[in-house]
């Protein structure tokens, strides 16, 4: 295999902290990657590796030295605990552990583990020893568990630790890989999914509310890089709505390993004004969204994307009944519309928004869209919608919006 620094140059590890409590982060791949065919698995693991390097580089871990192995990535850094926090946000990573590297000598493993237990395990705690090995060694995994368990009780008697094989307070884990071994006591859950870049790019309609950022994040979790598009409804909304959308896009960029750098802001107020003046009020929301879909398709053409992602869920709003979703879909003629939240209820979406860090931004006060009708259609007829669009001159509205669209660097 190969190894390299975060600067993507070749060489030896830039730091070898011998006295640090941790000097390595063990990065494990998502379970979904492990069950892929050999070629796909290797491709996905390389993508995770690339994104791990980008994430460390963008977060300033200039000392990090990254070494991939089958099923693992080992990151050598004197800031292992901080690196763990960042790497749990890389898609395709199932878990990470801050660890101490040593040799595969059983004596060295025991000594390294004793130091770690002494420093990290509270007095009176229960513990168990786990061991996983790859390669040929003079001892078995059970030998490691027995010897280390005995030495912990003998040499750390003052800590009053007790053995508990099932559900212990602390699992002292040893991972032996050929001539090296790693000792750790903590494992942090990663986000899982597929690495960004494993799937084609999508254009995501980002409103700044609770739902659409979560839909964007779910698309990213399945490996799809996103291009956020915000439709600015001024004067029917205010600047705070735009600020929320931009801030949620920046929150999403924290999960993107440096790949989410810009978003489109499309002026939509004039299109919405035409809709409110020339079309039946009960069709306002449907006509508004159908124009958005057409603009999104043009942006997908420019970005070489393969689909449109929205935050719509069944019955969440009047425009999102199953009947009306079909009416909306008819406007998108060149790209599929993906709805990751289709069957989510609001509490599930809110819980996920809190987890990914967009909830607080999305719930800030902002002026709601003043163009929304008091009695929107829930079972609109496609023929009536198309007739209204003929009077609006939809293509001209789309072209004008695209000409005035701006690209904002995040």
N, C-alpha and C positions, 0 to 999 in steps of 0.2 A: 504493500500500500504506500501511500505518500503522506506527507505532512507539510504544513506551511504556516507562516506567520499571518496575522490578520492583515498585514500590508500586502499579502499575496506574493511575498518574495520567499525564496527557498532558503533553508539554513537550519541551524540548530536552535533549540529553544532559547529565547532571549533571557529567561529568568529560571533559576533553579532554586527556589526558596527551600532551604533545608529545615529551618526551624519553625516555619509557618504551620499552623494547625491543619490547614488545607492547602494544597498546591495544585489540585486538579478538579475539573468538573467532568463527571461522567454523564454523557448525553445519550439517551436511549430513543430509538426511533418508534414512531407510532406503530401499533399492532397491525393496522391495515397495510402498512408498507411491508411488514414481514411476511404476509401471506400472498404477496404478488409473485408472479413468475420471475425467474432470475433476472432477465434483462430489465423488466420494469422495476424490480426492487433496486437494482444497482443504479438505475437512472434516478429514482426518487431519493435514494440515499445521497447521491451526489448533489441533488437540489437542496436537500436539508443542509448538507455540509456548506454549500454556497451561501445559504441564508444565515446559517450560524456565523460564518465569517463576516458577512455584511452587518449582522446585528451587533457583533462585538466591535467591529470597526467603527460603526456610527455612534456607539455608546462610549467610545474612548478607551477600550481595553487594548491599548497599543502593545502591551507586553505579552498578549495571549499567543500561544503556540498551539495549533490545532492538528490533531492526529486522528484520522479516521481508521476504523477497523470494521470488520463485518459486524453489523448490528450495533455498533457503538461509535461515538465520537468522544475522544478524550481532549479536553481543553486544559492546557497547562497555563496557570495564571496565579499570581499572588493575591488576586482579588476574587477568589473562587466563589465566595458567598454572594457577592454582588453580581457576578456573572451568572450564577444560578437564577437569580431573580429575573434577569433579562432573557435568558434562554428558555424559560417556561413560556414565553410569549412568541416563540418561533413555531409556526405551523409545521406539523410533521414530527414534533418532539413529544414523546409520551411522558417522560419524566427526566429529572436531573438529580444528581447527588454531588454535594461537595465532598471531596475525598482526599486522602493522603496517599501518595504513591510511594511504593517501596519495591524491593526485589521480591522474587517468588520464593526466596528462602523462608522456610517455616519460622525460623528464629526471628528474621526481620519482620515478618508479618505479625507475629505475636508482640514484638516490641512496639511497632507502630500502632497496633490496636490498643495496647495498654495505655500509651500516651493519650490517644484520642478519647478513650473511655474515662480516664482520669480527668480530662479537661472538660468533657461535655455531658457526662451522665450524672444526674443528681444522686445524692446519697439515698440509700434505701430503695432505689428503683429496681424493678425486675428487668431481666435481660435474656436474650437468646442470641446465639451465634448462627449466622447463615454463611454459607460458602458456595460460590459458583466458580467453576474452573473451565478454562479452555486451554488445551495443550497437554503435554505429558509431564508429569511430576512424580517425585518419589513418594508422595503422600496422596491420600484421597481427600475428598471434601469433608468426609466425616472425621478424618484425622485432624483437620484444621479446626473443626468445631469443638472437638473434645479437648484438644490441647489449649486452644485459646480460652474456652470456658473455664478450664481448670486453673489457668494462670490468672485470669481475672479474679476469681474467688480467692486465690492464694495471695497474689501480690497486691490486690486492692481490697484486702479484707476490711480496712478501715471505712470503706464506703458502704458496707453492709448490703451488697447487691445480692439479689436472689435469682436463681434460674427459673424461667417460666417459658416453656417452649411455645405455648399457644397464647397469642395476644399479649406479648410482653410490653412493658413500657418502652423499651428500646431494643431494636434489632441491630446488633453489631454485625455488619456485613463485610465479607471479604470477597473480592472479585479478583481471581487469579487469571492472568492472560499471558501464556507463554512465560517469558522471563520476568514479567512485571506483576505486581499485585497492587490492589487499591482497597483501602479500608475506609468505611463510612458508617455513619449512624442515622443519617437523615435522607429522605427521598421526597422531592417536591414534584407534584403532578404538573405535567405540561398540558398544552392545549390540544395535542393530538391532531388528527386530520391529515391532509396531504400538504406537501410543501408548496408554497407559492411558486407558480410557474409550471406546475404539473398539469394544469388545465389552461384552456384559452382565456384570454382577457375578456372581461365583461364591462359594459357601461352600467353604472348603478345610479338610480335616481335617489338622491340624498336630500331630504327635506329639512333635517335638523330635529325632527320629532323623535319619538322613542323608537318607532318601528324600523324606519329605513336604515339607520346605522347598524342595527342588529342584522338586517338582511344582508347588508354589505359585508359584515364580518363573517357571516355564515358562508357567503360565496368565497371569501378569502380562505376560510378553513378547508374548503374542498379543493384548494389549489389554484383558484382563479384570481389573478391580479385584477384590480378594479380601477375604473376611471369614474370618480364621483362627478355627478352633474347636478347642480342646484339650479332650480328655476326661481328667479327673483320676481315675486308678485307685486312689488312696489308699483302703485301706491295702495294696493289692497292689503299689504302688510307693512311692517316697518323694518328699520335697519337691524333691530335685534334679531329678527328671524334669520337674516343673512349671517349675522355674527354667530348664531348657534350652529348653522350648517357648516360654516368654515371651521369652527372649533371641533365639531364632531368628526370632520374629515381629518383634522390633525390628531385627534384621539385614535382614529383608525390607523393612521400612519405609524403609530407606535407599535402596531402589530405587523407591519409590512416589511420589516427588515431593510428599510431604506428604499423600497421600490415604489412607495406611494408618495409622489412629490408634487402633484398638481391636481387641480380640479377645475371643472368648467362652471362658470356662473353665466346663466342664460337669462337675459331680460324677458320676462314673461307677462309683465303688467299690461302692455299694449294688446297682446293676444287676448288676455282675460277681459280687458275693457271691451273689445269687440264682441266677445262672447256674451257679456252681460247686456250689451245694447241691442244685439241683433238676433239672439237666440232665445228660445223658451227658458225661463229661469230654472225649471226643474231639471234641465239637461246640462246646466252649467259645469258641474264637476266632471261629468263624462266627457264633454267637449274639451274641457281644459286638459284632462289627462291624455286624451287622444292626440292633442297637439304635442304634448310632452313626448309621447311615444315616437311621433314622427321626427321630432328634433333629435331624440336619443338615437334613432336609427342612422341619421346623418352623421352624428358624432361617432357611432360605432364604425361607420365606413371609414372615417378619417383615422380612427385609432386601431383599425384592423381587429376589432373585437368580434366576438361570436355570439353575443346575446345581450339582453337587457335584464337587469335585476331591479325589482321593486320591493317595497316593504308591505305590500297589500296582503291582507289576511281575510278569510271568508267572513263576511258579515261585520267587519270592523267598522266600516262606514257604509253609507247608502250606496256609494259607487262600487262597493266591493261585495255585493251579493253575487252569487254564482251566475245569475243571469247577466248582471252588468259587467262582470269580468270578461264574459264572452264578447260583449259589445266592445269593451276596451281592446281585447286581443285582436279584433278585426282591423284595427288601425295599424298594427305592426305587421307589415307585409314581407319584410326581408329577414327579420331576426326573431327568434323565440323570446318570449317574456318569461323570466324565471321568478318565482315567488317563494323564497325559502321559508317564509312565515305563514304560508297558506293555511295550515291547520293549527297554528299556535293560538293559545288564548293569551289575553293581555298580561296576566300574571307571569306566564312563562317568558314572554318577551321582556317584561320589566326586569325579571331576575337575571336574564342574560345581559341586558343593557348595563346593569349594575356590575356584573362580572367583568365586562370588557371596558368599563370606564366612561361610557357615554351617557348614562342615565342622568347624572346631575346637570350636565350641559343641556340635554334635551328637555328637561323639566323647568328650565329657567323661563321666566315670564317673557312673552313676546306677543305682539298684536296678532290675533288670529286672522285668517283670510276673511275679509269682509265681503268677498264675492259669493261665498257659499249661500245657496238658497235655503229658505226655511223649510221647504217641502221638496227635497230632491227626489227624482225618480228612482225607484228601486227595481223596476222591471221595464227599463227603457226599450223601445223598439228600434232596431238598427236602422230601419228605413227612415224614421223620424230624425235620428241622429245624423244620418247622411244628408238628408234634406237641409238640416240646419247648417251643416258644413259647407254646402254649396253656396249658401248666402254669405258665409263668412269669408270665403276665399282663403281656405286653410293653407294652401301651398305658399301663398304670399306671406302669411303670418310666420310660417316656418322659416322661410328664406330670410325675412327681416330679423328674426330672433337669432339665427345663426350668424348673420353678419355682425351683430352687436355683441355676440358672446365673447367673454374674456376668459383667459386661462390664468388662474391664480396659483402661484407657487406656495406650497405648504411649508 
